[in-house]
Amino acid sequence: MDPQPGATPYSAPAGCPMHQQQTSLYGPEFAADPHRFYEAARTHGPAAPIELAPGVDATLIVQHEAALRVLQNPALFARDSRRWAALREGAVPMDSPVLPMMIYRPNCLFTDGAEHLRLRKAVTESLARLNSSRLSRDVERIADYLIDQFIERGTADLLNEYAKLLPLLLFNQLFGCPGDIGDRLTRSMSAIFDGEDVLRANAELTECLMELVSIKRRQPGDDITSWLIQHPAGLRDEELKDQLVMLMGAGVEPERNLIGNALLLMLAGEQPGAPERRGSGMLVEDALDDVLWNNPPIANYATHYPVRDIELDGVVLKADTPVLISFAAANSDPGLTDARQTLSKGAHLAWGAGPHVCPAKSPATLIALTAIEKILNTVPDLSLAVPASGVAWRPGPFHRALIALPVRFTPTAARRASAGVQPPAQTSAQLPDPYRNAPASPPVTPRHAPEPAKKQKGWWSSFLDVFRV
């Protein structure tokens, strides 16, 4: 079911007092200008009360120094969301769109102490087996396939047709997914990220990943799933599934937003009043650094739970309540003036800090760099189809994400990497952005008994038809 214009999975009922609260991190007002909300939050001190979704309260750390104190002190701030008192007491709606990002899973994000070290070691040592040259080639091959789908049109939505699909397909390859499992994985992860029927999507995600683990135990390959299975940590099937969920969740949504936000910055050109470093002449590396500072792909996350009531510079953080880090607010902390002027890579918190710092910083940067260079080199006359100030941002408390990135360019012949292969249908399950859905055609009653419908291929199956990897 498509939402009404302006509605989101985070919307509160019309007339609800929640609409008047200025601390709600959902809805179009926050998405349009989050830094205004962060500035207001700073009036509370280093942390402020917020609402992540209707009925889900939390505290947001908005000061850089305070964020480091939380991130680097696991003895006082645990990551295990089974501590979440409101969830245990049934006060959090079980169909809340934020639950898939917050509910406990036995993976690196939600564990502490020795268990976290065991799981993280399996993940980091498996990721270390990735070959950077092979990774670049994989990104380029997927990018070529996606570009072929729209290069003859002269128009495209670089967010939904490129930046979103590329990391989804890449993780299918890195995990060694067969066609059907990869299609279901792509569909369910898309739905979870966009807050659409999250209970069903989470169930489908669990099912297809457990199938993948079972296959790889019998037939290991040269892929992350097999490497995790073979790791001396001896991960159980449930643990394996949840490390894969964590890797995909921590890789796909941030990667999509990093690519999309950097492309917007580079295509925007010189804007009145913008710093000289902005614009189409900037290097890709500089664009990525700018985004990590000013529009970090994951703006608010890293949920912690104080093990007891803790006072943080005059603000009391109650035990067993969710405390989130605002990477975006910490990066724009007025106390970081010198670091912000130079965009010092060592100061921003976009990759996190402490024992849960992102373990995939290098491959994530390489993927974004390769994807952006590929599209700019292949379609050199790309330009925004709307004013840069007119692009819309996707509501939601965790991400800084575009709804779409419409561009135009000179149509060119496809490189025919996809010759003879029918591209996948642009269904709402594959591209769930409601702004892209066309009205349904009226049903047609057949005169004769219909032939059995052929199973619709998804993006991963269609890609495999081309490259047979």
Stockholm file with secondary structure:
# STOCKHOLM 1.0

chainA/1-469         MDPQPGATPYSAPAGCPMHQQQTSLYGPEFAADPHRFYEAARTHGPAAPIELAPGVDATLIVQHEAALRVLQNPALFARDSRRWAALREGAVPMDSPVLPMMIYRPNCLFTDGAEHLRLRKAVTESLARLNSSRLSRDVERIADYLIDQFIERGTADLLNEYAKLLPLLLFNQLFGCPGDIGDRLTRSMSAIFDGEDVLRANAELTECLMELVSIKRRQPGDDITSWLIQHPAGLRDEELKDQLVMLMGAGVEPERNLIGNALLLMLAGEQPGAPERRGSGMLVEDALDDVLWNNPPIANYATHYPVRDIELDGVVLKADTPVLISFAAANSDPGLTDARQTLSKGAHLAWGAGPHVCPAKSPATLIALTAIEKILNTVPDLSLAVPASGVAWRPGPFHRALIALPVRFTPTAARRASAGVQPPAQTSAQLPDPYRNAPASPPVTPRHAPEPAKKQKGWWSSFLDVFRV
#=GR chainA/1-469 SS CCCCTTCCTTCCCTTCGGGGCTTBCCSHHHHHCHHHHHHHHGGGCSEEEEEEETTEEEEEECCHHHHHHHHTCTTTEECCGGGCHHHHTTCSCTTCTTHHHHSCCSSGGGCCHHHHHHHHHHHHHHHTTCCHHHHHHHHHHHHHHHHHTTTTTSEEETIIIIITHHHHHHHHHHHTCCHHHHHHHHHHHHHHHTTSSHHHHHHHHHHHHHHHHHHHHHSCCSSHHHHHHHSTTCCCHHHHHHHHHHHHHHHHHHHHHHHHHHHHHHHSCCCTTCCTTCSTTSCHHHHHHHHHHHSCSBCEEEEEEESSCEEETTEEECTTSCEEEEHHHHHTCGGGHHHHHHTCTTTCCTTCCGGGCCTTHHHHHHHHHHHHHHHHHHSTTCEESSCGGGCCBCCCSSBCCBSCCEEECCCCCCCCTTTTCCCCCCCTTTSCCGGGCCCCCCCCCCSSCCCCCCCCCCHHHHHHHHHCC
#=GC SS_cons         CCCCTTCCTTCCCTTCGGGGCTTBCCSHHHHHCHHHHHHHHGGGCSEEEEEEETTEEEEEECCHHHHHHHHTCTTTEECCGGGCHHHHTTCSCTTCTTHHHHSCCSSGGGCCHHHHHHHHHHHHHHHTTCCHHHHHHHHHHHHHHHHHTTTTTSEEETIIIIITHHHHHHHHHHHTCCHHHHHHHHHHHHHHHTTSSHHHHHHHHHHHHHHHHHHHHHSCCSSHHHHHHHSTTCCCHHHHHHHHHHHHHHHHHHHHHHHHHHHHHHHSCCCTTCCTTCSTTSCHHHHHHHHHHHSCSBCEEEEEEESSCEEETTEEECTTSCEEEEHHHHHTCGGGHHHHHHTCTTTCCTTCCGGGCCTTHHHHHHHHHHHHHHHHHHSTTCEESSCGGGCCBCCCSSBCCBSCCEEECCCCCCCCTTTTCCCCCCCTTTSCCGGGCCCCCCCCCCSSCCCCCCCCCCHHHHHHHHHCC
//
